[in-house]
Amino acid sequence: MEFGYWEADETGTLQYQSLSKSLSEPLVEDEQFWNIAAIENYLLFQSLERIYILDTRDDTVTIVDSKSKRAQLFLIDESVYFNRSGEGLFRLEKGKAELISNAPEILETEVAGLVTLEEKLILVTTRGDFYALGQDGLDSWTHGNLGELKDMEIYSTTQLEDGSVVLGTISSGIYHIASDGSMIQNIDKEKGLANNTVLSIYEDRDHNLWLGMDNGISILNLDSPFKEFSDKIGRLGVVYAAQVFKGQLYLGTNQGLFRRPVQGDLPFELVDGTPGQVWCLRVFEDQLFCGHNSGSFLIEDDRARLISDLPGTWDIKKIPGHPSRLLQGNYNGLSVLEKRGSNWVLRNKLKGFEISSRFFEFLDPSTILVNHEYKGLYTLDINNELSVVDQIDQQPPKGIGASLVRFNDQVLYASNNGVFRYDTESGMLQADTLLTQLMYSDDEPPIGILITEQENNRLWSFSQNTISYISPGNFDNRPQLTRIPVPADFRRGLGVLGFECISPIGSDRYLIGSSNGYVTLELDKIRPADYEVYLTSLGNEYYDNSYKRLPLESGLEFPYTDNSLHMEFTVPEYDKYTEVQYQYRLSGLYDEWSNWSRDSEVTFNNLPYGKYSFEVKARVGADVTRETANLDFAVKRPYYLSNLAVAIYALLLLLLGFAVHKIYRGYYKKQQARILQENAKREKSKKIKAKRKIVQLKNEQLKQEIESKNRELAASTMSLIKKNELLNKLKSELSAVGDEPRIRSVIRTINRNINNEDDWKIFEEAFNNADKDFLKRIKEIHPELTSNDLRLCAYLRLNLSSKEIAPLLNISVRSVEVKR
């Protein structure tokens, strides 16, 4: 074992710093340290063997022997006291032990505490004995109600700032003793502690009591306006009504009517005859009335007397103008109680109205308003004898969860749609905009019924996170709203919705019923506080769920690979009924504040590069911290967006641009060459087409010329054929006439004309013009052909028949056939 201290490093992580390792004298073997105290510039570390006194100015250590069965140091008026087993009580003076008392009472036991009560130095032993320590020794010191501590094994003691004393025991929790020695309360495991063994006690600056238990730590909010009574075993049940009457606190629950003295810590006892559901508790003429599921009871000390057996008494009220009569609302209508002599009895039931009457109010002695949560509002006119309902007017409900109360001499109707005021002139409900605006805020509308308190003229309501009350202003009667923040768990623990209970039990002190006991509220203990919010942790989170803590300092720059940040923050507030909520924003990413949340941590994943400013503020109850906790940081650019990378990208971009330019330039050149080539091809094609066209035209012209020549040739040939046919005919006729010389002369002339070479030359010239080089080619191929053969070929070329050729050659058709 050793001693030292924990110190937070730059990341907020506590690091242990040993002090004992630097001692010149070694520790006792297996030495265990049980106590640490601070006084002026000194720190005292106490084991079962020694006290080590560290001077924080020069880090020197003084060792004092203090062998004891328990390591206890007592700081009284800047002096340090301790006990040595079997030797007595000592005081440290200038680093040395000075004996104060070795009285037998000290030697026979161990000292558990040294406190100041009634301006006396009181020594508390582990056996629960109290002694006044004076110059003449020890004197027994007792107080009336401290006898229960006798033979109680007390282990730890501390004196609080207000002068009261808290004793920690081994098996009974703690005992809280007032500065005058009277017992305030005992708190043990049954009342909320983790267990009954209290080994150490510490009071913080907010007057919370920190208890080091046998296993764990418990915190008592001694200065809290709320005090909780928890019915761990469920004997009480759900509390529906409460009333302080003649020094007794009465609780009406679903298990019956219970009572116990207001002062002290005695258990609750069931009032005889009241098992079952209790609905209300009312005091009239110094008598306590109980509205019960079984009827109405008059409570007389620890017993109940049934005065009405009509089932289900919701509530009991005075009847205006009839001091000896009371009106009660029952499951099946209304009934009248009457005082006869000193006794209260059931007088009659109001005839003509059988509706459940949980909420009712008098408008005047003969007019009653009755509200049914689902059926609506009834106006009842009753006769002077209070026996019959003469007339009933009904208005439909104006929402769900409706209740009816009298506040500031006005009848108010409240539902989920707001507050309405009953207008006596019109007989209708009219919206009360002022109360509705005050009570029905967007974030905290009332949940449940409204409850009036006549003593302080307050109108109470409950919402999800607040207890609120309306009261007249100090300077005028304008209503003022006061909100008391509570955790949402508190509202859920109030029991059945619509049956809330809050009752005055003292000056500005109230009892609030819950589903397993009750909570008391002291308004004078509600004080505004100045809270601060702190950043407690900053770190990087990674995909593999690993975590790296970082220094809590502004100006940090994180690599882009560490762009997921986890932050934790807190307000050091430990009151059970004070809820802390947080609101944050990350400027640079989210400029708007987040919604209020109880989460005290936030993670930002994959933050873009840039500069950020994180702010967080807290709302403790209704108080918002004036200052925010801030942290400025930056996320660096990723490597691919660094200056070097950007320069490389720029260079690559230039190169790419140049390459693209070159490629496009080459492309355009190729395109230009292709276009030029295509244009050239098109021009060439055009020229070829033109030439072809010219050739075609020439061919057509030649064809036409040939056709013309052929026609001429054909005409010439036909003319020649005709001529030769004619001549042959003449020749034949002449030959038939005779053989005269003149005829023979004519025949010779005819023969010369038939075989006229001039005609052939003319024909040959025309034929050559029509069919160039035909005769020439024939001659080249067949040089043996005669002129007559060539003529025959020419005629055959012209596709002439043998009959047509015969006259031209001046031979017979048969000869032509042979020649062919």
C-alpha positions in Angstrom: 0.0 0.0 0.0 1.1 3.6 -0.5 -0.3 7.1 -0.6 -0.3 9.9 -3.2 -2.7 11.8 -5.4 -4.5 11.8 -8.7 -3.9 14.6 -11.2 -5.5 15.1 -14.5 -3.2 15.3 -17.4 -3.8 17.5 -20.5 -6.4 15.0 -21.8 -8.3 15.0 -18.6 -7.2 11.5 -17.7 -6.3 11.1 -14.0 -2.7 10.0 -13.5 -1.6 8.7 -10.2 1.4 10.5 -8.5 3.0 8.6 -5.6 4.1 10.6 -2.6 5.2 7.7 -0.4 7.9 6.5 -2.8 9.9 9.7 -2.1 9.9 9.2 1.6 13.3 8.8 3.3 11.8 6.2 5.7 10.1 3.2 4.2 6.4 2.4 4.9 5.5 -0.2 7.4 5.0 -3.6 5.7 1.4 -4.0 4.5 0.6 -0.6 5.8 -3.0 0.4 4.9 -4.1 4.0 4.6 -7.7 4.8 5.7 -7.9 8.6 6.1 -6.7 11.8 4.5 -7.2 15.3 5.9 -6.1 18.8 4.9 -5.4 21.7 7.3 -3.7 25.0 6.3 -0.7 24.0 4.2 -0.6 20.4 5.3 -1.9 17.1 4.0 -2.3 14.3 6.5 -2.3 10.7 5.5 -3.3 8.2 8.2 -2.8 4.5 8.3 -3.4 2.1 11.2 0.2 2.7 12.2 1.2 6.3 11.5 0.2 9.8 10.4 2.3 11.2 7.6 2.2 15.0 7.6 3.1 16.5 4.2 4.1 20.2 4.1 3.0 21.2 0.6 5.3 24.3 0.7 8.5 22.3 0.6 7.2 18.7 0.2 8.8 17.6 3.5 7.1 14.8 5.4 6.8 14.4 9.2 5.8 11.0 10.6 3.8 10.6 13.9 3.0 7.2 15.4 -0.7 6.7 15.8 -1.3 3.0 16.2 -5.0 2.4 16.3 -7.7 -0.1 15.4 -9.3 2.7 13.4 -7.7 5.4 11.4 -9.5 8.5 12.4 -8.5 12.2 12.3 -10.6 14.9 13.9 -10.3 18.6 12.8 -11.6 20.9 15.5 -10.9 24.7 15.4 -7.8 24.3 13.2 -6.5 21.6 15.5 -5.9 17.9 14.7 -6.9 15.2 17.1 -6.4 11.4 16.9 -6.8 8.4 19.0 -4.1 5.8 20.0 -5.6 2.5 21.0 -5.0 1.9 24.7 -3.3 5.2 25.1 -5.9 7.9 24.8 -6.8 11.0 22.8 -4.0 13.1 21.3 -3.6 16.4 19.6 -1.0 17.3 17.0 1.1 20.3 18.0 4.0 21.4 15.8 4.3 17.9 14.3 4.2 16.1 17.6 1.6 14.2 19.5 0.3 15.8 22.7 -1.9 13.7 25.1 -5.3 15.3 25.8 -7.0 12.6 27.7 -6.4 9.0 28.7 -9.6 8.6 30.7 -10.8 5.0 31.2 -13.8 5.7 28.9 -11.4 6.3 26.1 -9.0 3.5 26.9 -11.8 0.9 27.0 -13.1 1.8 23.5 -12.3 3.6 20.3 -13.1 7.2 19.5 -15.4 7.5 16.5 -15.7 11.2 16.4 -15.0 14.6 18.0 -17.6 17.3 17.4 -18.9 20.5 18.9 -22.5 20.5 20.3 -24.0 23.1 22.5 -20.6 24.9 22.5 -19.0 21.8 24.1 -16.4 19.5 22.6 -18.2 16.2 22.5 -16.4 12.9 22.1 -18.3 10.1 20.4 -17.3 6.5 21.0 -17.8 3.6 18.7 -20.4 2.2 21.2 -22.6 5.3 20.9 -21.5 7.0 24.1 -21.2 10.8 24.2 -18.8 12.6 26.5 -18.1 16.3 27.0 -14.3 16.9 26.9 -13.2 19.6 29.3 -10.1 20.6 31.2 -11.2 18.4 34.1 -11.5 15.3 32.0 -14.6 13.6 30.5 -18.2 14.1 31.6 -21.0 12.0 30.3 -23.2 14.0 27.9 -26.7 12.9 27.0 -29.7 14.2 25.1 -33.3 13.1 25.4 -33.6 11.2 22.1 -30.1 10.0 21.6 -30.6 7.0 23.7 -31.3 4.9 20.6 -27.7 5.3 19.7 -26.6 3.4 22.8 -24.6 0.3 21.9 -24.9 1.3 18.3 -21.6 0.6 16.5 -20.6 4.0 15.2 -17.8 4.0 12.6 -17.6 7.5 11.1 -18.5 11.0 12.2 -18.5 14.5 10.6 -19.8 17.9 11.6 -21.6 19.8 8.9 -21.3 23.4 8.0 -24.6 24.2 9.7 -23.3 22.7 13.0 -25.3 19.5 12.8 -23.6 16.1 13.1 -23.8 13.0 11.0 -22.9 9.6 12.4 -22.2 6.7 10.2 -22.8 3.2 11.6 -21.9 -0.3 10.7 -25.4 -1.7 10.5 -28.0 1.2 10.7 -27.0 3.7 8.1 -26.6 7.3 9.3 -28.0 9.4 12.1 -28.4 13.1 11.6 -28.2 15.1 14.9 -29.0 18.8 15.2 -26.5 21.2 16.7 -28.5 21.2 20.0 -28.1 17.4 20.2 -31.7 16.5 19.1 -32.2 13.7 16.6 -33.2 14.9 13.1 -33.5 11.7 11.2 -32.1 8.2 10.6 -31.5 7.2 7.0 -30.8 3.5 6.2 -31.1 1.1 3.3 -34.9 1.0 3.7 -34.9 4.7 3.1 -32.7 4.7 0.1 -29.0 4.0 1.0 -27.1 1.4 -1.0 -26.5 -0.5 2.3 -26.3 0.2 6.0 -22.5 0.3 6.5 -21.2 3.9 6.3 -17.4 4.0 6.5 -16.8 7.7 5.6 -18.7 10.9 5.3 -18.0 14.1 3.3 -20.0 17.3 2.9 -19.4 19.2 -0.4 -19.8 22.9 -1.1 -23.5 22.3 -2.2 -24.1 20.6 1.2 -24.6 17.2 -0.4 -23.5 14.4 1.8 -21.2 11.8 0.2 -21.2 8.5 2.0 -18.5 5.9 1.5 -20.4 2.6 1.9 -19.2 -0.9 2.4 -19.8 -1.3 -1.3 -20.3 1.9 -3.4 -21.1 5.5 -2.7 -24.4 7.2 -1.8 -25.2 10.9 -2.0 -27.7 12.6 0.3 -29.0 15.9 -0.9 -29.5 17.4 2.5 -30.1 20.9 1.2 -32.5 19.9 -1.5 -36.1 21.4 -1.4 -37.3 17.8 -2.0 -37.3 15.1 0.5 -38.4 11.6 -0.3 -40.3 9.1 1.7 -40.2 5.8 -0.2 -42.5 2.9 0.8 -40.2 0.1 -0.2 -42.4 -2.7 0.9 -45.6 -1.3 -0.7 -47.6 -1.1 2.6 -48.9 2.5 1.9 -49.6 2.2 -1.8 -50.5 5.2 -4.0 -51.1 8.4 -2.0 -54.3 10.3 -3.1 -54.7 12.7 -0.2 -52.7 14.2 2.7 -53.6 16.3 5.7 -51.8 17.5 8.9 -54.2 17.4 11.8 -53.4 17.8 15.5 -49.8 17.0 15.1 -50.4 13.9 13.0 -49.7 13.4 9.3 -52.5 11.6 7.6 -52.1 9.9 4.3 -55.1 8.7 2.2 -54.0 5.9 -0.1 -55.5 3.1 -2.1 -54.7 0.8 0.9 -56.5 2.9 3.5 -55.9 5.9 5.8 -52.5 6.0 7.5 -51.1 8.3 10.1 -47.9 9.1 12.1 -46.6 12.0 14.2 -45.4 14.9 12.1 -42.2 15.2 14.3 -39.9 12.2 14.5 -39.4 9.2 12.4 -42.0 6.7 13.6 -43.6 4.4 11.1 -47.1 4.9 9.6 -50.0 3.1 11.2 -53.3 2.2 9.6 -56.3 3.9 11.1 -58.8 1.3 12.2 -61.7 0.8 10.0 -60.3 2.5 6.9 -58.8 -0.3 4.7 -59.5 0.5 1.0 -59.4 3.4 -1.3 -59.3 6.9 0.3 -60.2 9.8 -2.0 -60.0 12.9 0.1 -59.2 14.4 3.5 -61.0 17.6 4.7 -61.0 19.5 8.0 -64.2 21.3 9.0 -64.9 22.8 12.5 -61.7 21.2 13.8 -62.8 17.7 12.7 -61.1 15.5 10.1 -63.4 14.0 7.4 -62.3 11.2 5.2 -63.9 10.5 1.8 -63.6 6.8 1.2 -64.7 4.1 -1.3 -67.0 2.8 1.5 -68.5 6.2 2.3 -67.6 9.1 4.6 -65.7 8.8 7.9 -65.1 11.1 10.8 -61.5 10.5 12.0 -61.1 10.5 15.8 -57.5 9.9 16.7 -56.6 6.4 15.6 -60.0 5.2 14.6 -62.6 6.1 12.0 -66.4 6.5 12.5 -68.6 5.9 9.5 -71.1 8.8 9.0 -72.3 8.0 5.5 -72.5 4.6 3.8 -73.2 6.0 0.3 -70.4 4.4 -1.8 -67.6 6.5 -3.1 -67.2 9.9 -1.5 -65.0 11.9 -3.9 -65.0 15.2 -2.1 -66.7 17.1 0.7 -67.3 20.9 0.7 -69.1 23.5 2.8 -72.5 24.7 1.7 -72.8 28.5 1.6 -75.3 29.8 4.1 -75.6 26.5 5.9 -72.7 26.3 8.5 -74.0 23.0 9.9 -74.3 21.2 6.6 -71.7 19.8 4.1 -72.2 18.6 0.5 -70.4 15.5 -0.6 -69.9 14.2 -4.2 -70.4 10.5 -4.6 -70.2 7.9 -7.3 -73.9 8.3 -7.9 -74.6 12.0 -7.3 -74.6 14.4 -4.4 -75.6 14.0 -0.8 -75.8 16.3 2.3 -74.2 15.8 5.7 -75.7 17.5 8.7 -74.3 18.2 12.2 -76.7 17.2 14.9 -75.4 18.1 18.3 -71.8 17.1 18.2 -72.3 14.4 15.6 -72.3 14.4 11.8 -74.8 12.3 10.0 -76.1 11.7 6.5 -79.1 14.0 6.0 -80.2 13.1 2.5 -79.2 12.4 -1.0 -80.1 15.0 -3.7 -82.8 13.5 -5.8 -82.9 14.0 -9.6 -79.2 13.7 -10.2 -77.3 10.4 -10.4 -74.1 11.4 -12.2 -70.7 10.7 -10.6 -69.7 14.0 -8.9 -66.0 14.1 -8.4 -65.6 17.8 -9.2 -68.3 20.3 -8.0 -68.4 23.9 -6.9 -71.1 26.2 -5.5 -72.1 29.3 -7.5 -74.5 30.3 -4.8 -76.4 28.4 -2.1 -78.9 27.0 -4.6 -76.7 26.5 -7.7 -74.1 23.9 -8.1 -71.7 23.2 -11.0 -70.8 19.6 -11.4 -68.1 18.5 -13.9 -68.0 15.0 -15.4 -64.7 14.4 -17.2 -66.5 12.8 -20.2 -70.1 13.9 -20.1 -69.5 17.6 -19.6 -70.5 20.4 -17.2 -73.8 20.3 -15.4 -75.5 23.3 -13.8 -77.9 22.2 -11.0 -80.6 24.3 -9.4 -81.6 22.8 -6.1 -84.5 23.7 -3.8 -84.1 25.6 -0.6 -84.4 22.3 1.5 -81.3 20.9 -0.3 -83.2 17.8 -1.2 -84.2 17.9 -4.9 -82.5 19.1 -8.1 -85.1 21.2 -9.8 -83.4 21.9 -13.0 -80.3 20.6 -14.9 -78.5 22.4 -17.7 -75.7 20.6 -19.5 -72.7 21.8 -21.5 -70.6 19.4 -23.6 -67.0 18.9 -22.4 -64.3 21.2 -23.7 -61.5 18.6 -24.0 -60.3 15.6 -22.1 -59.0 15.3 -18.6 -61.2 18.2 -17.3 -61.3 19.4 -13.7 -63.2 22.1 -11.9 -61.7 24.3 -9.1 -62.4 27.6 -7.4 -59.5 30.1 -7.4 -59.6 33.8 -6.6 -63.4 33.7 -6.2 -63.9 32.3 -9.7 -64.8 28.9 -10.9 -62.3 27.6 -13.3 -62.7 24.7 -15.7 -59.4 23.2 -17.1 -58.9 20.6 -19.8 -56.2 19.8 -22.4 -57.6 22.7 -24.4 -56.9 25.4 -21.8 -58.5 27.1 -18.8 -62.1 28.4 -19.0 -63.8 30.7 -16.6 -67.5 30.2 -15.7 -69.4 33.4 -16.6 -72.3 33.8 -14.2 -74.2 36.2 -16.4 -74.3 34.0 -19.5 -74.1 30.7 -17.6 -71.4 29.6 -20.1 -67.7 28.8 -20.0 -65.4 31.4 -21.4 -61.8 31.0 -22.3 -59.4 32.5 -19.8 -56.6 33.6 -22.1 -54.3 35.0 -19.4 -54.2 31.8 -17.4 -54.0 29.6 -20.5 -51.1 31.6 -21.8 -49.3 31.3 -18.4 -49.9 27.7 -17.8 -50.2 26.1 -21.3 -46.8 26.8 -22.8 -45.8 24.9 -25.9 -43.2 22.8 -24.2 -44.7 22.3 -20.7 -48.6 22.1 -20.8 -50.3 20.8 -17.7 -50.9 17.1 -17.4 -53.6 16.1 -15.0 -55.9 18.2 -12.8 -55.6 21.7 -11.3 -55.4 21.8 -7.5 -56.2 24.8 -5.4 -54.7 25.6 -2.0 -56.7 28.0 0.1 -54.2 28.8 2.7 -51.7 30.5 0.4 -54.2 31.1 -2.5 -52.2 29.1 -5.0 -53.3 27.1 -8.0 -51.1 24.1 -8.6 -50.5 22.0 -11.8 -48.2 19.3 -13.0 -46.5 19.0 -16.3 -44.0 16.6 -17.8 -40.9 18.4 -16.3 -42.3 20.9 -13.9 -44.5 21.6 -10.9 -46.1 25.0 -11.3 -48.3 27.2 -9.3 -50.2 30.4 -10.0 -50.4 33.0 -7.2 -51.5 36.7 -7.0 -48.8 39.2 -7.6 -47.2 41.2 -4.8 -48.4 44.6 -6.1 -51.6 43.6 -7.8 -53.8 40.6 -8.3 -52.4 39.8 -11.7 -51.6 36.1 -11.6 -47.9 35.1 -11.5 -46.6 31.8 -12.6 -43.8 30.0 -10.8 -42.3 26.8 -12.3 -40.3 24.3 -10.3 -38.3 22.0 -12.6 -38.4 18.2 -11.8 -37.1 15.2 -13.8 -39.6 13.4 -16.1 -39.1 10.3 -13.8 -40.7 12.3 -11.0 -43.9 13.0 -12.9 -44.2 9.3 -13.9 -43.9 8.4 -10.3 -46.9 10.5 -9.2 -49.4 7.7 -9.6 -52.6 7.7 -11.6 -52.9 10.6 -14.1 -55.7 13.0 -13.1 -55.5 12.0 -9.4 -52.5 14.1 -8.4 -52.1 15.1 -4.8 -50.3 18.2 -3.3 -51.2 19.3 0.2 -49.7 21.9 2.5 -48.1 20.4 5.6 -46.4 23.5 7.0 -45.3 27.0 6.1 -44.4 26.9 2.4 -44.0 23.1 2.9 -46.0 20.7 0.8 -46.5 17.0 0.5 -46.8 15.5 -3.0 -48.3 12.0 -3.2 -46.5 9.4 -5.3 -47.1 5.8 -6.3 -44.8 4.4 -3.6 -44.8 7.0 -0.8 -44.5 10.8 -1.0 -42.2 13.7 -1.6 -42.1 16.8 0.5 -41.3 20.2 -1.1 -40.0 23.2 0.8 -40.4 26.4 -1.3 -38.0 28.4 0.8 -35.2 26.1 -0.1 -35.5 26.8 -3.8 -32.8 29.2 -4.7 -31.2 30.2 -8.0 -27.7 28.8 -8.4 -24.8 29.7 -10.6 -23.7 26.6 -12.5 -20.8 26.1 -14.8 -20.5 23.5 -17.6 -17.2 21.8 -18.3 -15.7 19.9 -21.1 -14.3 16.7 -19.6 -13.1 14.6 -22.5 -12.1 15.0 -26.1 -11.0 12.1 -28.3 -10.9 10.5 -31.7 -13.1 7.6 -32.5 -12.2 5.1 -35.2 -14.1 2.5 -37.3 -12.6 -0.3 -35.2 -14.2 1.2 -32.1 -10.9 2.3 -30.7 -10.6 5.6 -28.9 -7.7 8.0 -28.4 -8.0 10.8 -25.8 -6.8 14.2 -26.8 -5.7 17.4 -24.9 -8.5 19.6 -23.8 -7.1 22.8 -25.3 -8.2 25.1 -28.1 -6.3 25.5 -31.3 -5.8 21.8 -31.9 -5.4 20.7 -35.5 -6.4 17.1 -36.4 -5.3 15.1 -39.4 -8.1 14.4 -41.8 -7.8 10.7 -40.9 -8.8 11.7 -37.3 -11.9 13.6 -38.3 -14.4 11.8 -36.0 -14.4 13.5 -32.6 -16.1 12.5 -29.4 -16.7 15.1 -26.7 -18.0 14.7 -23.1 -19.2 17.5 -20.9 -20.8 17.9 -17.5 -22.2 20.1 -14.8 -21.2 19.0 -11.3 -24.7 18.8 -10.0 -25.8 15.8 -8.0 -29.3 16.7 -6.7 -31.6 13.8 -7.5 -34.6 16.1 -8.3 -32.5 18.5 -10.4 -32.3 17.5 -14.1 -29.3 18.7 -16.1 -29.9 19.2 -19.8 -27.4 20.3 -22.4 -27.4 22.2 -25.7 -24.5 22.5 -28.1 -23.5 23.7 -31.5 -20.6 23.3 -33.8 -19.9 26.5 -35.7 -18.5 25.7 -39.1 -20.9 22.8 -39.5 -24.1 23.5 -37.5 -24.7 27.1 -36.6 -28.0 26.4 -34.9 -28.1 25.2 -31.3 -29.2 21.6 -30.8 -32.4 20.7 -28.8 -32.1 20.4 -25.1 -31.0 16.8 -24.1 -29.9 14.9 -21.1 -27.1 13.4 -23.1 -23.7 14.6 -21.8 -21.7 13.5 -24.8 -21.7 14.0 -28.6 -19.9 12.5 -31.5 -19.2 14.2 -34.8 -18.3 11.7 -37.5 -16.4 12.4 -40.7 -16.0 16.1 -40.3 -15.1 18.0 -43.5 -11.8 19.9 -43.3 -12.0 23.4 -42.0 -12.1 25.4 -38.7 -14.7 24.7 -36.0 -15.8 26.2 -32.7 -17.7 23.9 -30.3 -19.9 25.4 -27.7 -22.0 23.8 -25.0 -24.3 25.2 -22.4 -26.4 23.6 -19.7 -29.8 24.0 -18.2 -30.0 22.9 -14.6 -33.6 22.9 -13.6 -34.8 26.3 -14.8 -31.3 27.9 -14.6 -29.2 28.2 -17.8 -25.5 28.6 -17.4 -24.4 32.1 -18.2 -21.1 31.0 -19.8 -20.6 28.3 -22.4 -17.7 25.8 -22.5 -15.8 26.4 -25.8 -13.3 24.5 -27.8 -11.8 25.7 -31.1 -10.1 23.2 -33.4 -9.4 22.6 -37.0 -9.4 19.5 -39.3 -6.6 19.6 -41.7 -7.1 19.0 -45.4 -6.8 15.4 -46.5 -3.4 14.5 -48.1 -5.0 14.6 -51.5 -6.0 18.3 -50.9 -2.7 19.4 -49.4 -0.8 22.3 -50.9 1.7 19.9 -52.5 -1.1 17.8 -53.8 -2.9 20.9 -55.2 0.3 22.0 -56.9 0.7 18.5 -58.4 -2.9 18.6 -59.4 -2.3 22.0 -61.0 0.8 20.8 -62.9 -1.0 17.6 -64.0 -3.9 19.8 -65.0 -1.6 21.9 -67.1 0.0 18.9 -68.6 -3.4 17.4 -69.2 -4.5 20.6 -70.8 -1.4 20.7 -73.0 -1.8 17.1 -73.9 -5.5 17.6 -74.7 -4.6 20.7 -76.7 -2.0 18.7 -78.6 -4.4 15.8 -79.1 -7.2 18.1 -80.2 -4.8 20.0 -82.5 -3.6 16.8 -84.1 -7.2 15.7 -84.3 -8.2 18.9 -85.9 -5.3 18.6 -88.3 -6.3 15.1 -89.2 -9.9 16.3 -89.5 -8.7 19.2 -91.7 -6.6 16.8 -93.9 -9.5 14.4 -94.1 -11.9 17.2 -95.0 -9.4 18.4 -97.7 -8.9 14.9 -98.9 -12.6 14.4 -99.0 -13.0 17.7 -100.8 -10.3 16.7 -103.2 -12.1 13.4 -103.7 -15.3 15.1 -104.2 -13.8 17.5 -106.7 -12.1 14.7 -108.5 -15.3 12.7 -108.4 -17.1 15.8 -109.7 -14.5 16.1 -112.5 -14.8 12.4 -113.3 -18.5 12.7 -113.3 -18.2 15.8 -115.5 -15.9 14.0 -117.8 -18.2 11.0 -117.8 -21.0 13.3 -118.5 -19.1 14.9 -121.4 -18.1 11.4 -122.7 -21.7 10.4 -122.2 -22.9 13.4 -124.1 -20.3 12.9 -126.8 -21.2 9.2 -127.0 -24.8 10.2 -127.2 -23.9 12.8 -129.8 -21.8 10.2 -131.6 -24.6 7.7 -131.2 -27.0 10.2 -132.6 -24.5 11.0 -135.4 -24.1 7.2 -136.1 -27.8 6.8 -136.0 -28.1 9.7 -138.4 -25.3 8.2 -140.6 -27.0 4.8 -140.3 -30.3 6.4 -141.3 -28.5 8.1 -144.2 -26.7 4.8 -145.0 -30.0 2.9 -144.8 -31.6 5.5 -146.9 -28.8 5.4 -149.4 -28.7 1.7 -149.4 -32.5 1.5 -149.8 -32.2 4.0 -152.6 -29.5 2.0 -154.2 -31.5 -1.2 -153.7 -34.5 0.5 -155.2 -32.5 1.8 -158.1 -30.9 -1.7 -158.8 -34.2 -3.4 -158.4 -35.7 -0.9 -160.9 -32.8 -1.4 -163.3 -33.0 -5.1 -162.9 -36.7 -5.0 -163.6 -36.0 -2.8 -166.7 -33.3 -5.1 -167.8 -35.6 -8.1 -167.5 -38.3 -6.3 -169.4 -35.9 -5.2 -172.1 -34.4 -8.6 -172.4 -37.9 -9.9 -172.9 -38.6 -7.5 -175.7 -35.8 -8.7 -177.9 -32.2 -8.8 -178.7 -31.9 -5.7 -180.6 -28.7 -3.7 -180.5 -30.3 -0.7 -179.0 -31.8 -2.9 -176.4 -28.5 -4.5 -175.7 -27.0 -1.1 -175.5 -29.5 -0.1 -172.9 -29.0 -3.3 -171.1 -25.3 -2.6 -171.0 -26.0 0.8 -169.7 -28.2 -0.7 -167.0 -25.5 -3.2 -166.0 -23.0 -0.4 -165.8 -25.3 1.5 -163.4 -25.9 -1.6 -161.4 -22.2 -2.3 -160.9 -21.3 1.4 -160.7 -18.2 1.8 -158.5 -19.1 5.3 -157.7 -22.1 4.0 -155.9 -20.0 1.6 -153.9 -17.6 4.3 -153.0 -20.3 6.5 -151.8 -21.7 3.6 -149.9 -18.3 2.6 -148.5 -17.7 6.2 -147.3 -21.0 6.3 -145.6 -20.5 2.9 -144.1 -17.1 3.8 -142.8 -18.5 6.9 -141.2 -21.2 4.8 -139.5 -19.0 1.9 -138.6 -15.4 3.1 -138.4 -12.7 0.8 -139.5 -15.0 -2.2 -139.9 -13.9 -2.9 -143.4 -10.3 -2.2 -142.5 -10.4 -4.6 -139.7 -12.1 -7.2 -141.9 -9.3 -6.8 -144.5 -6.6 -7.1 -141.8 -8.2 -10.2 -140.5 -9.2 -11.7 -143.9 -6.9 -10.2 -146.6 -8.1 -12.9 -149.1 -11.5 -11.3 -149.3 -12.4 -9.7 -152.7 -14.1 -6.4 -153.1 -17.4 -8.2 -153.7 -16.8 -10.2 -150.5 -16.2 -7.0 -148.6 -19.4 -5.5 -150.1 -21.3 -8.6 -148.9 -19.8 -8.2 -145.4 -20.8 -4.6 -145.3 -24.4 -5.5 -146.4 -24.5 -8.2 -143.8 -23.2 -5.7 -141.2 -26.2 -3.6 -142.0 -28.3 -6.7 -141.3 -29.7 -6.8 -144.9 -31.5 -9.9 -146.1 -30.3 -12.0 -149.0 -33.2 -10.7 -151.0 -32.1 -7.1 -150.3 -28.4 -7.9 -151.0 -29.0 -9.6 -154.4 -29.9 -6.5 -156.3 -27.0 -4.6 -154.8 -24.5 -7.3 -156.0 -26.4 -7.8 -159.2 -26.7 -11.5 -158.5 -29.4 -13.9 -157.6 -30.7 -14.5 -154.2 -29.4 -18.1 -154.5 -26.0 -16.7 -155.3 -26.1 -14.5 -152.2 -26.9 -17.5 -150.1 -24.0 -19.3 -151.5 -21.7 -16.3 -151.0 -22.9 -16.0 -147.4 
